[in-house]
């Protein structure tokens, strides 16, 4: 279980303080697939960063009863000057994972081939997403935080993700935030809409989608 | 796969145990501390190796540059000082080679560490997405690499110069070691301040090189305190760098030289600046991530 209680977050801007998240409450159970829809700039990434422990909220607290991946966004968690392989090595060391077990999986899942030995700054955003995703999958977190990245993968990669997330690792919780509903509709069983810093809960994904469409 | 990454920190409650804690008996305070220590060591080691790979490449003898770079400086300066007569040594107690070696090795550590730490953090921003990687780890691992490089260079050159009969081996190696450690501690704590300044102001990155240049007279590299008039001696001894270098030279050349330094002064200044650095650094993560 991951529990967010009254999370509030402000940012300083040149025009004074702006509240990005206002009293957010959210529970994520083991194996639950949660989708969060929100427009660009609605605070989705901030919420995911707070859940992943990358940044701290100004108010409220998080109770973590399972291990959580780092937020899987485009540039996050990997370093451009290092090769894919060295990034894998680095992340394995940080999370005390065994490179000998992680590498074969990443190799197969990311299908990066010899690009694994090139600096990741030369990767396309799709390739970065594949690498990032594959590593975090191999490290086997209880909950995956996914910030848009699935959107850039090609059909084959999406299929592999679906297979891995929905079939092989059904017990894995997922938090998927996105500005588009397709992937959320397909994967998630609970849906929220983040609008102007407030998180709205919907009984089913279609209802969330309808509300979200009305905002656009 | 059996490993389970455990994040020990929650955002506002430090002592909460996550993951699979319910399966074993724990003594929360001690186990949390030991576990945190393990994580921190792991992270710093990972960052340290990453730093080597980024800077020197993973192939061939690239890592030799680690200590060849500072060695080249020290050797070059020894030659220039010996030939040009730029630096005047009073009395015959220290050879030019010994004076340049002890001085310039210290200077390279000071200059390299502060410059590198001043430009450190923002380009490593992506790594902060791993919550166990903290800003202090980024700074510490980089400082550790700088320290290892300069120490190796000093050690090797000491033996090389000894082999060439330019210097004797240090009279008191323990004193050299303690002096070098205290000196490096000061340099590291100043480096933390530089890291904070570098992150807080864009101007700092531009002026840091000039600032380092202006500190040259206060490094104690070019002269011994005892050779100076009393007024200047007082000013020089306010500099922790001077205290460290003087002590190290006493360790190398013994009582035949007249060194002026205060270990307690050095430690007090170090403690104060380290504390200040740690407090300031706590805020960098927020600045980096939240912008």
HADDOCK unambig.tbl for C-alpha pairs under 7 A between the chains (distance, minus, plus):
assign (segid A and resid 53 and name CA) (segid B and resid 10 and name CA) 6.78 0.50 0.50
assign (segid A and resid 53 and name CA) (segid B and resid 11 and name CA) 6.25 0.50 0.50
assign (segid A and resid 53 and name CA) (segid B and resid 131 and name CA) 5.40 0.50 0.50
assign (segid A and resid 54 and name CA) (segid B and resid 128 and name CA) 6.62 0.50 0.50
assign (segid A and resid 54 and name CA) (segid B and resid 129 and name CA) 5.34 0.50 0.50
assign (segid A and resid 54 and name CA) (segid B and resid 130 and name CA) 6.80 0.50 0.50
assign (segid A and resid 54 and name CA) (segid B and resid 131 and name CA) 5.22 0.50 0.50
assign (segid A and resid 55 and name CA) (segid B and resid 286 and name CA) 6.56 0.50 0.50
assign (segid A and resid 55 and name CA) (segid B and resid 289 and name CA) 6.75 0.50 0.50
assign (segid A and resid 56 and name CA) (segid B and resid 11 and name CA) 5.48 0.50 0.50
assign (segid A and resid 61 and name CA) (segid B and resid 11 and name CA) 6.50 0.50 0.50
assign (segid A and resid 61 and name CA) (segid B and resid 12 and name CA) 5.69 0.50 0.50
assign (segid A and resid 62 and name CA) (segid B and resid 10 and name CA) 6.34 0.50 0.50
assign (segid A and resid 62 and name CA) (segid B and resid 11 and name CA) 6.27 0.50 0.50
assign (segid A and resid 63 and name CA) (segid B and resid 10 and name CA) 6.72 0.50 0.50
assign (segid A and resid 64 and name CA) (segid B and resid 10 and name CA) 6.88 0.50 0.50
assign (segid A and resid 64 and name CA) (segid B and resid 18 and name CA) 5.66 0.50 0.50
assign (segid A and resid 65 and name CA) (segid B and resid 18 and name CA) 4.84 0.50 0.50
assign (segid A and resid 65 and name CA) (segid B and resid 19 and name CA) 5.37 0.50 0.50
assign (segid A and resid 66 and name CA) (segid B and resid 18 and name CA) 5.68 0.50 0.50
assign (segid A and resid 66 and name CA) (segid B and resid 19 and name CA) 4.22 0.50 0.50
assign (segid A and resid 67 and name CA) (segid B and resid 5 and name CA) 6.38 0.50 0.50
assign (segid A and resid 67 and name CA) (segid B and resid 6 and name CA) 5.92 0.50 0.50
assign (segid A and resid 67 and name CA) (segid B and resid 7 and name CA) 6.62 0.50 0.50
assign (segid A and resid 67 and name CA) (segid B and resid 18 and name CA) 6.72 0.50 0.50
assign (segid A and resid 67 and name CA) (segid B and resid 19 and name CA) 5.37 0.50 0.50
assign (segid A and resid 70 and name CA) (segid B and resid 129 and name CA) 5.95 0.50 0.50
assign (segid A and resid 70 and name CA) (segid B and resid 130 and name CA) 5.62 0.50 0.50
assign (segid A and resid 71 and name CA) (segid B and resid 129 and name CA) 6.93 0.50 0.50
assign (segid A and resid 75 and name CA) (segid B and resid 126 and name CA) 6.63 0.50 0.50
assign (segid A and resid 76 and name CA) (segid B and resid 126 and name CA) 5.10 0.50 0.50
assign (segid A and resid 76 and name CA) (segid B and resid 129 and name CA) 5.95 0.50 0.50
assign (segid A and resid 77 and name CA) (segid B and resid 126 and name CA) 5.06 0.50 0.50
assign (segid A and resid 77 and name CA) (segid B and resid 127 and name CA) 4.95 0.50 0.50
assign (segid A and resid 77 and name CA) (segid B and resid 129 and name CA) 5.13 0.50 0.50
assign (segid A and resid 77 and name CA) (segid B and resid 130 and name CA) 6.20 0.50 0.50
assign (segid A and resid 78 and name CA) (segid B and resid 126 and name CA) 6.14 0.50 0.50
assign (segid A and resid 78 and name CA) (segid B and resid 127 and name CA) 6.43 0.50 0.50
assign (segid A and resid 79 and name CA) (segid B and resid 126 and name CA) 6.33 0.50 0.50
assign (segid A and resid 79 and name CA) (segid B and resid 127 and name CA) 6.94 0.50 0.50
assign (segid A and resid 81 and name CA) (segid B and resid 54 and name CA) 6.57 0.50 0.50
assign (segid A and resid 82 and name CA) (segid B and resid 54 and name CA) 6.50 0.50 0.50
assign (segid A and resid 90 and name CA) (segid B and resid 46 and name CA) 5.65 0.50 0.50
assign (segid A and resid 90 and name CA) (segid B and resid 50 and name CA) 6.79 0.50 0.50
assign (segid A and resid 93 and name CA) (segid B and resid 42 and name CA) 6.45 0.50 0.50
assign (segid A and resid 93 and name CA) (segid B and resid 43 and name CA) 6.94 0.50 0.50
assign (segid A and resid 93 and name CA) (segid B and resid 46 and name CA) 5.60 0.50 0.50
assign (segid A and resid 94 and name CA) (segid B and resid 42 and name CA) 6.01 0.50 0.50
assign (segid A and resid 94 and name CA) (segid B and resid 43 and name CA) 4.98 0.50 0.50
assign (segid A and resid 94 and name CA) (segid B and resid 46 and name CA) 6.26 0.50 0.50
assign (segid A and resid 95 and name CA) (segid B and resid 5 and name CA) 5.56 0.50 0.50
assign (segid A and resid 97 and name CA) (segid B and resid 3 and name CA) 6.16 0.50 0.50
